[in-house]
Amino acid sequence: MRAQALLIAPVRLALGLIGLGLARVRGLDGGLAVGLFALGLGILLFSVVASVRRRRDWARIAAAEPAPPDARIESRGRSLVTATYPSTIGLTVLTGIALATNPRLAALLAGLLAGLAVAALWFAARLAAWERERHGRVLVERGRRGRAFLRSG
């Protein structure tokens, strides 16, 4: 889980910054562009902090069982691809569409992408601390309802 968050964060941040830059190229004033970008980032972070899903994810992690000895770990490439769907891909497509029609909306959506990057880094830091306390590594089955395991080491 931590590796996936650390892999996707720079991709989301880069896409957000590209969206912000392209909104400027489309004629949006710099101050307004940055303001809308920051608003999108703030909205996303607030929604993540208030999210019921995040609390469920942490409850699942807290209930992690010992990992089976034959547990297979997904490749980093596969983890990155999995992390892009649907949020990163969807927001990137919407930002691209907005760039053609409404640069203000594009700057806001770009901020949402950057917010996803910050949220991923925040999650990775919290998970790393949690794993350090337990001297292990969290592994999660693929899928929203996948079980969590803790591998010692």
For each residue, the residues with C-beta under 8 A, 3 or more apart:
1: 4 5 61 123 127 138 139 140
2: 5 6 124 127 128 131 137 138
3: 6 7 76 79
4: 1 7 8 79 80 82 83
5: 1 2 8 9 83 120 121 123 124 127
6: 2 3 9 120 121 124
7: 3 4 10 11 76 79 80 83
8: 4 5 11 12 80 83 84 88 116 117 120
9: 5 6 12 13 117 118 120 121 124
10: 7 13 14 117
11: 7 8 14 15 80 84 88 117
12: 8 9 15 16 88 113 114 116 117 120
13: 9 10 16 17 113 114 117 118
14: 10 11 17 18
15: 11 12 18 19 88 91 92 95 110 113
16: 12 13 19 20 37 41 110 111 112 113 114 115 116 117
17: 13 14 20 21 110 114
18: 14 15 21 22 110
19: 15 16 22 23 92 95 99 106 107 109 110 113
20: 16 17 23 24 33 34 37 107 110 111 114
21: 17 18 24 25
22: 18 19 25 26 99 106
23: 19 20 26 28 33 36 99 103 104 106 107 110
24: 20 21 27 28 30 33
25: 21 22
26: 22 23 99 103 106
27: 24 103
28: 23 24 32 33 103 104 106 107
29: 32 33
30: 24 33 34
31: 34 35
32: 28 29 35 36 104 107
33: 20 23 24 28 29 30 36 37 103 107
34: 20 30 31 37 38 107
35: 31 32 38 39
36: 23 32 33 39 40 104 107 108 111
37: 16 20 33 34 40 41 107 108 110 111 114
38: 34 35 41 42 111
39: 35 36 42 43 108 111
40: 36 37 43 44 107 108 109 110 111 112 113 114 115
41: 16 37 38 44 45 111 112 114 115 118
42: 38 39 45 46 111 115
43: 39 40 46 47 111 112 115
44: 40 41 47 48 111 112 114 115 116 118 119
45: 41 42 48 49 115 118 119
46: 42 43 49 50
47: 43 44 50 51
48: 44 45 51 54 115 119 122
49: 45 46 54
50: 46 47
51: 47 48 54 55
52: 55 56
53: 56 57
54: 48 49 51 57 58
55: 51 52 58 59
56: 52 53 59 60
57: 53 54 60 61
58: 54 55 61 62
59: 55 56 62 63
60: 56 57 63 64 140 147 148
61: 1 57 58 64 127 130 138 140 148
62: 58 59
63: 59 60 148
64: 60 61 138 148 149 150
65: 147 148 149 150
66: 149 150 151 152
67: 71 139 149 150 151 152
68: 71 149
69:
70:
71: 67 68 139 149 151
72:
73: 139
74: 78 79 82 142
75: 78 79
76: 3 7 79 80
77: 80 81
78: 74 75 81 82
79: 3 4 7 74 75 76 82 83
80: 4 7 8 11 76 77 83 84
81: 77 78 84 85
82: 4 74 78 79 85 142
83: 4 5 7 8 79 80 88 120
84: 8 11 80 81 87 88 89
85: 81 82 88 89
86: 89 90
87: 84 90 91 116
88: 8 11 12 15 83 84 85 91 92 113 116
89: 84 85 86 92 93
90: 86 87 93 94
91: 15 87 88 94 95 109 112 113 116
92: 15 19 88 89 95 96 113
93: 89 90 96 97
94: 90 91 97 98 109
95: 15 19 91 92 98 99 106 109 110 113
96: 92 93 99 100
97: 93 94 100 101
98: 94 95 101 102 103 105 106 109
99: 19 22 23 26 95 96 103 106
100: 96 97
101: 97 98 105
102: 98 105 106
103: 23 26 27 28 33 98 99 106 107
104: 23 28 32 36 107 108
105: 98 101 102 108 109
106: 19 22 23 26 28 95 98 99 102 103 109 110
107: 19 20 23 28 32 33 34 36 37 40 103 104 110 111
108: 36 37 39 40 104 105 111 112
109: 19 40 91 94 95 98 105 106 112 113
110: 15 16 17 18 19 20 23 37 40 95 106 107 113 114
111: 16 20 36 37 38 39 40 41 42 43 44 107 108 114 115
112: 16 40 41 43 44 91 108 109 115 116
113: 12 13 15 16 19 40 88 91 92 95 109 110 116 117
114: 12 13 16 17 20 37 40 41 44 110 111 117 118
115: 16 40 41 42 43 44 45 48 111 112 118 119
116: 8 12 16 44 87 88 91 112 113 119 120
117: 8 9 10 11 12 13 16 113 114 120 121
118: 9 13 41 44 45 114 115 121 122
119: 44 45 48 115 116 122 123
120: 5 6 8 9 12 83 116 117 123 124
121: 5 6 9 117 118 124 125
122: 48 118 119 125 126
123: 1 5 119 120 126 127
124: 2 5 6 9 120 121 127 128
125: 121 122 128 129
126: 122 123 129 130
127: 1 2 5 61 123 124 130 131 138
128: 2 124 125 131 132
129: 125 126 132 133
130: 61 126 127 133 134 138
131: 2 127 128 134 135 136 137 138
132: 128 129 135
133: 129 130
134: 130 131 150
135: 131 132 152 153
136: 131 150 151 152 153
137: 2 131 150 151 153
138: 1 2 61 64 127 130 131 148 149 150 151
139: 1 67 71 73 148 149 150 151
140: 1 60 61 146 147 148 149
141: 146 147 148 149
142: 74 82 146
143: 146
144:
145:
146: 140 141 142 143
147: 60 65 140 141
148: 60 61 63 64 65 138 139 140 141
149: 64 65 66 67 68 71 138 139 140 141
150: 64 65 66 67 134 136 137 138 139
151: 66 67 71 136 137 138 139
152: 66 67 135 136
153: 135 136 137
